[in-house]
Amino acid sequence: MSALKAFLQPSVAGATKEVIISDRFKDEKGNPVPFVIKAISQKENERIAKMSRGTVKVNGAPVEKLDNFLYTKRLINACVQEPDFSDQEICKYYGTEDPLEVPSQMLSIGEYNRLSEAILELNGMKDPEDKLEEAKNS
């Protein structure tokens, strides 16, 4: 088998995963309802990163810099399929018209971090082995 064939693999973009972020979100039977997250392409990630850049002054000179908070909000919005943060009902319930603000209004700090971690892991930005190492070192 040539080495080239090893690299001819389908993209992982679009792959989905259900994750339980919190037991606060339950269905009618009392079962936790998962968030459905999806992997995005590197091209989509680049678009999100580009939209999340701004100019700041460093020693009086303008420097382009990634706004990490805005990038994270946009990444979460792009990767979460359910719930739909752009749904008018959920926006209204959480007191915002901006879907990027819904997760910040909806989730506790820990829930937000668990959602972010799951998204990073699904998109290959955090190795599941890192969690194992962290647990061993605790």
N, C-alpha and C positions, 0 to 999 in steps of 0.2 A: 504494500500500500504506500503510495507516495505521500509525502508530508502535506502536500496541498490538499488532498482529500480530507485530512484531519481538520482542516480549517473551513471546510464547506459545510457549515452547520447553520440551521435556522436561527434567526434572532430570538432572544428571549423576550423582546418587547411584546407586550400584550398578555404575557402570562399573568394569571391572577392567583390570589391566595386569600383565604378567609382568616382573619385574626381577631381574637377576643382582646379588646383593649381594656375593658372594664366590665364588671358584673352589674354596673349601674344600668346598662342598656339591656332590657329584657323584653321578650315577646309576651304574648298573652298568657302563655303557660309558665312563665317565670324563667325560661331558658335564656342565657346570655345571647345577644344578637351580635354576630361578628361584623366587623368592618370588612369590606371587600377592597383589596388593594391590587394594583397592577404594576407590572414592570413597564418602563418607558424606554425608548431608544436613546442612544447617546445624542442623536441629532435633536431630539426633543429636550434633553437635558441641557444641551448647549443653548437652545432657544430660551429656556427658562433662566439660565445663568446670565445670558446677554440682557434679558429684560430686567434682571435684578442688579444690574450694575449702575453705579452713580459716580459722580465726580465729587471728590473732596479736595480740600487744599492742604498740601503738605509743604511747609516752609514757603508758603505763598504761591506754590505752583499747583495747578490742577492735576490730580491723579485719579484715574479711573479705578474704582474699587468695588468688589462684590459686597452687596448688603446681605449678610448671611441670614438675618431674620426674614427678609423679604424672599430670598431664595428658598428657605425652608417652607414658608407659607405657600409659595407657588408650587414647589415640589409635592407637598401634601395634597394640594388641590388637584394637581395633574394625576396623581397616583391613586387617590381614593375614588372608587367607583360607587360604593355604598357606605354611608349615606351620600346623597348628592348634595354637596354643600351649596350649589347654585340654586337649589329648589327654593322658590319664594317662601314657602311655608316654614322651612327650617331657618332661613335668613330672618324672617319676621319674628319667629319664636326667640331667637338669640339676639334680637335687637340690632340687626345690621342689614344693610343692603349689599354689603361686599362679601362675596363667598369666601374670600381669603381670610376674613375675620371670624368665620363661623367656628373653625376648630379651636381657636383661642378662647372663644366665649363658651364653647360646649364642653371642653375637656379640662381636667385638672392638669397640673404640671406633670405628674407621673403618667397620666393617660396620654398626654401629648407626646411625651418622650417615648413611651412604648409604641405609639403609632409611627413616630419618626424612625425609630430603630427598625421596626418591621419593614418599612418602606426602603430604608437603606439596605437591609439584608436582602430583600427580594430583588433589588436592582444591582446586587453584587458590590455594593459600596461598603458593606460590613460583613466580614466573614463570620459565619456561625461559630467557628472555632474560637474567635475572639471572646465570645461570651463564656465558653468553656474555660479558657485561660483565666478570664476575670474571676470566675467562680472559684477556680483552684487557688488563686492568689489572695482570695479574701479571707 
